[in-house]
């Protein structure tokens, strides 16, 4: 027993000694400029696996057995740092990371506590000089400018670590470890999408023109379920080339205030931190941080030469931790510049690295967009290059661009475009698709995204697709349950000739509806019949229900999501229509349509045709006929959209959009029941207010010039659903107002959280304000007013009115970005509130993912 006690006491002593000599390492990690605490920073003892990560507040704490150790600190977008720790004691560290790749002196700046002043601040005086001279050495000041650009985009699972099964059995996805890559910061990633592009850019100052000749383009990855060209459009808008010498920097479909903006001194705090050598040039390290870290600005550094040119040698931009930007937990933009012989500024690298996270507790995704610029020239183009400027398309893709051999990429890929792991994403996708569960999941997701079910699993052999699936089942007050089946041919059948159509049946009206379409495109189609630019002739014959006063801009009329309505949608007729359409679009944004249309519209008990005869009696024709010629003109220069099979979803509304249309018909010609002329015009534009959000403005006006019955008059677009629909009146009933002249407006102001971000607790929700004001001025001339007893006119249905001198108006206040995808509006109808059966106020919502 004595020996046992001695042994126990000895064991306890050694345990106590061991614990007494443990080393505790704790502290906080911050940004060296802004003082912001950095979350999820990797801290590890060199040569071991012992370590931790900082929490959401930048704090960390862990222990280690005593030994002389070096603490390694690494974080995406920041310099790696090594700190010697003292063994056997508690090390309380305050670690500052420099976000630039260049060693800085120890400088601590905490904007929240400091007394910052612009007055007599040498940093402000200095940056004003840089801003004043920012255009002096711009390359686009030359008559011609030509350069090569290599672009690479990588999307990857961040901090990927394979998890072996507990039972030791092999897993279906064990092969993923073969594709794991490592970043410079030591973080492991699993690339799941990879895109590369090589092009030559040709710029001409007068007349201004920029053409891109794509020599190589390849992509592979899980995003193949989306349209290839559509994804390219979206990514090029999300990861725009950054120009810090402009007032605004478009990124993530938002507008950031540049540190060299003319409003910069009123938006940013500037600091002269140090002088150091950058690429052989003595430079000033100019640090900056926004006054309000929740707004769309940057923290970072500008390295400016110490001479009279104030030449920016390098720029490093980071987003503040508290910024109201969805899914982006970290972002770093690094740019380098060189000075040409004539002092022109030439960018050589534009590198964006981003960490995306759905929540702070997830590892999220890693993305990088790398641009490397080379072979810059300001020489006048030769005869062959001059021909490039005569091409109508802004992007000319060479025929072999998508089929370049591996040797091409080896020769054109710069060193920074290479990765440590040579295994490609293309090879990864081949292995993933060999796993049944992944293959089936990919096909299901593809169907949900596209809305169509392919008839062959190989895209090149998939000649016909069923869909759209979101219209298979829907419902309305007249049709009851509506069942629809349809489909379309693809370019795999023919690149120029397409067939499309559907058959539908309503259980309540017991009517069969149908649509058949044939279209010939003079341009070869790559993916979709309607892809830009159109140059086609189309014939369509259809018979279906016609919902009067209801139009949906970016979805089909029988989308299942629109089946739930705030009131019965009984304002409808049946329409038989035959159309011959010629469409032509140009790369400069001009588009034309000529439509020859014959239609017969049938009355229903819900929209009766009660015609006034010459003697004042009322007759009840079952239908009327029209043969019309419609001419359309549209201008939308630099419009950006995501192309689907049937619609074009705008990516941004930055482009000025102008629409004009005129419809004409002659009574008696080809069966027309009336003389008819109608003219409509519309203008749409988004205006950005830099850090203060943006406003979308849509204005329209139109007139019917002849005496015609109400189905041919102007019926405002009423939204009967609970969703937020563009260009529709939320609290107006269908056919509530009828006119033959109108002017409308729709103003929507998105404040991007400028108010809510200032409220101490609410700002953590990162909600954003939306204000809307829309209205309609309308007038019905005496000739089209059935109350005057006009011969041939139809009596208005019950519940239809004319507008007085005061326009119809409604307003809404909303909050978007709820849970990062939901927008909720509270809508008021401001006038004409005494009409029976109306809704004067209500809640509307929509789902939209945005950054």
N, C-alpha and C positions, 0 to 999 in steps of 0.2 A: 504493500500500500504506500509506504514511504517513497519508494522509487517512482510510483505512478504520480504522486503529488509533485515530486521534483521535476518529472518530465513535463507535467502539465504547466507548472510554473515557468519552466524554461521556454516552452512553446509560446505561452502568453507573452513572455518577455520579448522573444524574437518578433512576434506579431506587432507588439507595441513599438519596438525599435523600427521595424519596417514602415509602419504607419507614420511614425514620427519623422521619417526621412523622405516621405512622399513629397513630390513637387506639385503644387497647385498653380494652375495657370488660368487666369480669368481677366476680364476686362471688356473693352468696347472697341469696335472698329468703325472709323468714320472716314468720310471724304476729306481729303486734305484742303480742299478749297471751301466747300460750303459748310463743312461740319456735320453734314447729314450722316446719320447712322446707317451702316450698310448691313443688310440682312443676308443670311445664308452664305457668308464668306467662309471659305475652306481654310481651316487651321490644322496643321499636322506637324508632329515632331519629325524632323528630317531623318530619313532612313528607317522610319517605323510606320506602323499603321495606326498609331495612337493620335487621336485628335478629336476635333469637334467642328461644328459649324455655328456661326453666330445666329441668334434668333431674330425675330421680326424687329427687335429694337437694337440690333447690332451687338448684343451682349453675348458673351461666351464664358464657359467655365468647364475645366476638366482637370484630372489629376494623373500623375505618372510616377513610377518608381524613380528614386533619385538617380541622376546621372547628368553629365554635361550634355545638354541638348540644344539644338537650334530649331526654333519655331518657324515653319514655312507658312506664309499667308498668301493666298491667291484668290483672285476674283475676276470674273469676265470684265474686260474693259479697263483694268487697273494693273499697274506694275506689281509683279510678285515681290514680296518682301521677306527678308530673313532677319529674325531677332534672336539674339542670344539670351537665354533665360538662366536664372540663378537656381541651382538645384537645392532641394531640401527645404524650401520656403515657399510662401505664397507670392507669386509674381502678379501684381496688379498692373495691367498694361493698358495704355491708351494708344492704339495703333491707327496711324493715318496712312491711307493708301492714295497714291497719286494716279489720277486717271489718264495717263498720257504716254507711258512708255519711255519717259525721260525723267531722270532723277531730279527732284526738286529739293530745295532747302526746306527745313522743317518750318512750315507756315500753317498756323491754325486760324481759320476764319469761321466765325459763327454769326451769320447774318441776323439770326433771331435776336441776339443779345447786343450786337454792336451798334454803335452810333454812326450810321453811314450818312455821308453828305456828298451831294454832287458839286456843291459850290467849292471852287478852288481845289477840286480833287484832280491831281495830276493824271490819274488813270482815265478820268472822263475826258479831260483835254486831249489825251493821247488817242483815245478811241475815236473821237470826233475827227481827228486828222486822218485816221485810217478810213473812216466812212467817207470823208470828203474826196479821197483819192481812189476809191474802190473801182471806179470805171476807167481810170486812166490807162491801166495796163491790161484791160480785158481782151481776150483773143478775138472776140467778135467785132472789134473795131477795125479789123483788117477786111479787105474786100473779099478775100477767100480764106477759108480755114478747112483743113482736112486732117483727119487723124484716124487711127485704128483703135477699136475698143474691144476688149475681152471682158465678158460678163459671166460670172458664175453665181448661181443661187443654190444654197444647200439648206434643207430643212431636216432636222434630226431630233430624235428623242434625247433629252438632256440628262446628263449624269446617269447614263444607262449602265446598269450592272446586272448581268444574268443571274437569276436565282435558281440554283439547283434544286431538284425535287427532294423532299425529305426521305422518300423510300429508295433513293438512289437510282431510280429508273430513268431511262433516257426520255427527254421531252420532245414534243413535236417541233419545238422552235429552238432547239439547242444550237442549231447552225447559226443563229443570229450573232453569236460571239465572234464568228469569222469576219463580221462586217463592222465591228466596233472600231471607232477611230478616236484619236486623242487630240485635244486642242492644245495650243501653246501654254494655256494656264493649267494644264494637267487634267482638265475635265474630260471624262469619257462621253462620247456621243454615239448614237446609232443612226446614221443617215438613212432617211426614208424617201427623200426626193432630191433629185439633182438636175440642174439645168445649166447648160453652157451655150454661149452665143459669141460668135466672132463677126464683127461688122466693121465697115469703113464708113465714116460719117463725112459728108461733103456739105460745107456751108458756103452760101453766097450772100453777101451783104445787100446788093441791089441788082435786080429786084430780090427781096429777101426770100431765101429758100433753104431748106435743109433736107437732105436725102440720106437715107441709111441703106447701104447695100449689105445685106446679110449673106455672109459667105459660108457660115456653119451654124447649125442650130440642132441641139439634141436635148432630150429630156427623158427622164424615167422616174417612176416612183408611185406612191399610193394616190397621188392627185390625178392619175390618168383617168379616173372616173369622171372628171370634168372635161369640158371642152378645152382642147389644147390652146387654141387661139384665145379663147375666153380667159383662161388662166393667165396667159401671157399679158393680156390687157390689164387684168386686175393687179398682178404683181408689179407691173411697170408703174401703176398708179400708187400702189402701196409703198414700193421702194423706189421712189423717184430719184433721179440723179440730184444730189444736193448742191445747191449754189448758195454759199453763205454770203455772197456779195449782192443778193437780192433782199428786199425787205422781208419777204415771207419765204418759208421753206416748206413745200408740200411733202408731207410724209404721212403714211397711214390714213390717207384720205382726210387729213386735217391740215391746218396751216399753223406752223410754228413761227415764232418771231425770231428772225435771224439776229445773232449778236452784233451784226454789222448793219442792222436796219436803221433807217433814219429816226425811228422812235426808240432805238436801243438805249440811249442814255436815260430815258424815262421809264424803261421797262426792266433794265438790267442794272445790277451793281457790278462795277469793274474794279479790278485790283492789279496793280503792278507788283508782281511777285518776285521776279528774279531776272537776271540776264544769264543766258547760256548759249552754247554753240549747237546749232541745228544744221546738219549737212554742210558744215564748213562756214556757216553764216552766224555772226553774232546777233542774237535775237532777244527781244523782250518777251517774257512770259506774261501775257495778259490774261488773268483769270476773270471769270464772269459767272453770275448766278442771278436768276430772276428775283424781283422783289417778292412775288407771290409764287411759291413753288408748285401750287396746284394748277397754274395756267400753262399754256402751251409754249414753253420756253426751254432753254437748255442751261446746263452748267458745263463748264469746261475751260479750255485754254485756246488762245490764239498766240502763235509765235511769230512776232513781227520784227522785221529787220531794223537795226539801229542806223538808219540812214534817212534821207529826205523822201524816199519813195514809199516808206511804210508798207513794204512788201510782206504779204502774209506767206510765211514759209510752210506753215503747218497749222492744222486746226483739229481739235479734238472736242467733240460734243457728246454730252451725256444727258439723259432725261432725268429730272429730279425724282426722288423716290415717291413724293406725294402727288405727282402729276396725275391729272384726271384723264388718263389714257388707259383704255381697257386692254387687258391681257398682256401688256408689256411691263415686265418687272425690271428689266435692264435693257438699255440700248446705248451703244457707243458708235459714233460716226467719226472716222479718222480720215483726213484728207491731207495729201502732200502736194506741194507745188514746186515748180522750177521756173527760173527766169530765163527767157529766151535771150538771144543776142541783142535784140532791140528792146529788152526789158518787158516784153509781153509775158503775162502770167499764164502758165500752162499747168493744168492739173495732171498729175501722174497717177494718182490713186484716189479712189472713193470707196471706202470700206465701211459697211454697216454690219454690226453684230447685235443680235437681239435675243433676249430670253423671253419667251411667251409662257404665261401661266394662267390657268383658269382660276386658281386660288394660290395664295402664298405658301400653302402647305404641300403643293404638288411640285414635282421636279420640272414639269412642263416641257416645252420645246425650245430648241436652239435653231436660229436662222442666221444665215450670213449672205449678204449680197456684196460681191467684190467686183469692182470695175477697175481695170488696169488700162491706162491710155498710153499709146506709143505712136511713133512715126508722125509727129505733128508737122504740118507744113502750111506755110502761108503763100505758096507759089500759085500763080495763075494756072488753072486746070488745063490739061491738054485736050485735044479734040475729042477723045473717047470719054473723058470725064465730063466735058461740057454736055454731052448727050444725056448724062444722068439727070441733069437739071430739067430736061425736057420730059422726063417720065412723070405721069400723073400721080402715081402712088408715092406717098412719103417714105414707105419702106419697100425696097425692091429685094425680094428673096430669090437668090439664084436657085436654079432647078436642083443642083446637087447639094444644097445647104443641109437638107435633112438626111443625106446619105453619105456624109463625109467619112472616110476610113479613119482608123485609129491613128495612122501616121499624121493626118491633118491636125488632130488635136494635140499630139505630142509636139508638133512644130509650132503651134499657135498658142499653146497654154503656157502662161508665164509661171515662174517658180512658185509664186504665191497661190496659184491655182491648183497646185498639186496637193495631195493629201497623203498622210502617213500610211494609211491602209489602202493598198491598190485595188481591193475588191470593189466592184462597181455596184451602184444601186440597181442597175439593170439585171445583174446576176442575182441580187437579193430578191427582186420581184419574181424572177423565174422560180427560185426556191420556195418563196412564200406561196405561190400559186399551185405548187405541187402538194400543199397541205389542204385537204378537202374543206376544213372548217374556214380557212381564210378565203379559199376560192368562192365558196358559197356566200360568205359575208360580203365580199367585194361585189358580187353580182347583185345582191339585194340592195346594197347602198347605191350602186350605179343606177338601178331602176328608180330608186327614190329620188335621186338627184336629177336625172334626166326626165323622169315621168314616163319613160317608154321601156317596153320589154323587147329585147332583141330576139330574133328567131335563129341566130347562129352565134355561138360563143366567140368566133373569130371575127374581129371587126371588118376585115377585108372581104369576108363572105356573108356578112350580115346585110341582106338586101331589103329586108322589111322589118318594121318594128310596130308593135301594138302600143296604143296610147292616145292621148295622155291619160295616165291612170288616175289622176286626181279628179277627173270628170266622169269616171265610170259610174258612180252613183252620186246623185244629188237630188234636190227636191225643190218644189215651188208650190204656191197656192193653187195654180191652175193645173200643172202637170201631175201633182202628187209626187210619188217617187219616180225619179227619172233614171233610166238605165241606158248606158251608152257604150258602144264598142267602136273603136276606130283604129287607124294606123297610118303609116306613111312609108314610102320607099326611101332609100338612102343612096348616097353617091356610089355605094358598092354595086348597085344595080345599074345605074347610069349617072354620070357626072353632070348631065345637062337636063335630063328628062325625069320628072317627078310626078308621083300620084299620091294623093292624100284624101282622106275622107272619114266619115263616121255614119253610124246609124244609131238613133236614139228612140226610146219609147217611154211615154208617160202613163202611169197606171190610172190616173184620174181622168185625164182627157182622152186616153186611149187612142192617141194619134202617133203615127210613125213619122219621125223626122229624119232627115238625111242631109248629107253634104258630100259632094264629089268634086275633086279639083285635079286639074292637070296643068303642069307648068313646065315651060321650057326656058332654061337659063342659057344665055349667050356666053356667060362665063362658066368655066368649070368650077363646080362646087367641091369643097374639101370635106366638110362635115355636115352642113345643114343647107336646106333649100333656101332659107332666108338670109344667109350670111352676107355680110357687107363686102363689096358693093353689089347691089342688085342691078341686073340688066336682063330682064326676063319678060315673057309674055305668059299670061295665065288665064285659064277659063275655069269658072266655078259655077256650079248649079246647086242650089240648096233650098230646103223647105224646113222651117223651124219656127219656134215661138220668138216673138219680137217684143222684148220688154221695153216699153216706152219710157223715156226719161231715165233710163239706167244704163250707164256705160262703165266698164271697168278697164282701166288703162293697161295694167300689166298682168292680167290673169284672164282666164276664160270665163264666160258668163255662167257656166254650169260647174264651176269649181265647188267641190263639196264644202269648202270652208265658208262659202257665201250662202249656204242653205239656211243658216240661222239668221233670221232677220227681225228687226224691231217692229215690223208690221207686215201684213200680207202684201205680196207683190202681185196684185191682180191687174195692174195697168198693163195690159199686153194684147197684142194681136198675133196673127200668124202671117208669115211672110214667105212668099216664093220668089226667088231671086236668081237671075242669071247675069254673070259679070264677065266681061272681057277686059283684062287689065294689062297695060304695059307700064313697067317700072324701070327707072334708070337712075342710078346714083353715081356721083363722082367723088373722088378722094378729097376734093376741096370743100366738101360739105353740102354741095348742091344735090337736090334730088327732085325728080319729076315723076308724076303719075298721070296717065290718061285712062279713064275708066268708062266703058260703055256698059250701061246697066239697064236691064229690063226687070221690073218687079211688079208683083201683084200683092197687095196687102189686104188681108181678110179681117173683117170685123169680128168681135167676140162680144159676149154679154157683158164683159168688163170694160170694153172700149168700143161702144156701139157707134155705128156710122148713121146718125140721124140727120139726113140731108134736108136743107130748106129748099123747097121748090119755088118757082116763080110766083105761084098764087099764095104762098105762105104756108102751104101744107107741108107735112113732114113725110119723107119716104125713107126706106131703110135698105140702101144698097148693101150687098154682101161684101163688096170689094171695090177697089179702084186700081187703075193701072198707070204705070209711068215708065217711059223709056228716057233715060237721062245720059248726059255726057258730063262727067266730072273731071276737072283739071286740078291737079295739086302741085304745089311748089313748096319745097322745104329747104331751109339752109341751117346747117348745124356744124360749123367749122370746128375741128378738133374735139368733136363729141366722143366721149368714152362710154362704152357699154359692154356688158357681158351678154354674148349671143347664146340664146337657147334655140330649140327647134322652131318655136312659134313666136317668141317675143325677144325684145332687146331690153335688158334690164340696165338702166343707167348706172354707171359706176360713180360718176360725178355729174353735177349739173352746172359745171363751170362754163361750158360753151354757151354762146348766145344762139338760141333756137328761134327761128322765124318760120311760121307756117302760113300758107295762103291756099285757099281752095274756092272753086266756083262750080256750082252745079246748074245745068241748064236743060230745059226740056221744052218741046213745042207740042201744043195740044193737037191731037189727031195724027202726029207723026209717030209711026210704029206703035200705035195704040195708046199714046199718052192721053190721060184724062184731063190734064191741065197744062197751061203755060206755067213754067216754073224757072225762077232764077234765085239762087241763094249764094251769098258771099260770106266767107269767114276768114278772119286773120287772127294770128296769135303770136305772142312773144314771150319767151321764157329765159330767165338768167339767174344765176347765183352770184351774189356779191359778198365778198369776204371783207371783214372788218379786222383783219389781223388777229390780235389777241382777244377780240371781243365777239367772236363767233361769225355767223354769216346769215344772210337772208335770201330765201328763194322767192322770186317774183314771177307770177304767171298772169298775163293779161290776155284777154280775148275780146273780140267784137264781131258782130255779124248782122246780116239783114236778109230777110226774104222780101223780094221785090214785087211779087205778084199776089193776086187774090187766090188763096188755096185753102183747103180744109185743114183742121188742126194737126193731123199726123204729119203734114209737110211744114208746119211752123216750127218755131224754136222751142224745144222742150229741155229745160235745164237738167243737168246731170245730178240726180238725187242718189245719195248713198243710203240704202235701207239696211245695211248690215251694221254690226257693232264694231267693225274694224275701221281703221283710219285709211281712207282711200284718197289718192291724189286727185285734184281737179274735180271734186265732188262735194255737194252740199250736205252736211252731216244731219241737219235737222229739218230738211225739206222733204216733203212727200213727193213721190213720183207724179209728174204732170200737175203739180200744185199750181204752177205758174206757166202761162202760155203767152208768147209774144212773137212779133215778127222783126223786132230790132232788139239788140242787146249789147251790153258791154259788161265784162266781168273782171274781177281781180281776185287773186289768191296770194296772200303774203304770209310767209312762215319764217319766223326769226328763231334761230337756234343760238342760244347764248353760251353753250359749251360750259355751263357751270359757273359762270362769272359771278353770279349772285350766291348760289348755294355753296360754292367753295369757300365763302367767307364766313359761314356759320360754323362755330367751333365743333359741334357734334355731327351735324348733318353732312359736313364736308367729307366725312369718312365714307359715306354712302356713294360718293362720286356720281351723284345724280346731276342731270343737266336740264335746263329750262327750255321750254318751247312755247312760243306765243304765235297764235294764228289769227288772222283777220281776213275774211273773205266776203265777197258780196256780189250782187247782180243787179244791174240796172236794166230794166226791160220796158218795152213799150209795144202796144198792139194798136196798129193804125185802124182807122174806121173800116177800111175795106175788108179787113180780115176778122172783124168782130161780129160773130153771129147774132149778138144782141141787136144789131142794126138790121137784121133780117136779110142779110146778103144772100142772093141766089147762089146755090151750089155749095155753100158752106155747110159744115157739120156742126151741130150743137155741141158745145163743150161738155165733157162728162161731168157728173156731179163731183164737186170738190176741186174743180179747176178755177183759177182766178187770173186776173191780169194785175200787173204791178202798177202802183200809183207813181207819183212823182218821187217818192222816197225809195231808194233801192233796197232790196232784201239784203240783210247783213247777219252774220254770225261770227262769234269770236270764241277762242278756246285758250285755255292755259294748261300746259302739260308738263310732265316730267318724264324724260327719257333716260335710258341707261339704268333702269331698275333691274337689278340682278344681271346687268350688262347686256340685256337683250330686249327688255320690255319698255314700251312707251305707253303711258296712260294720259289721256286728255279729258278735261271737263269742258263741255261745249255748251255755249249759250246761244239761243236764237234771240236776236236783239229786237226784232220788230215783226209785224204781221203775226202777232201772237194770239189773235182772236179767232183764227181759223179752226174749225172743229177737226178733231182727229190728228192733231199735230203733236210733236214732242218739242217742248221749248228748251229743254236742257237734258244732258245725259253724259254718260261716260263712254268713251271709245278707246280702243287699244290696238296695238299692232306689235309685231315682233320684228326686230331688226338688229342683227349683229353689227356692231361698229367699234372702231378703236377709240 
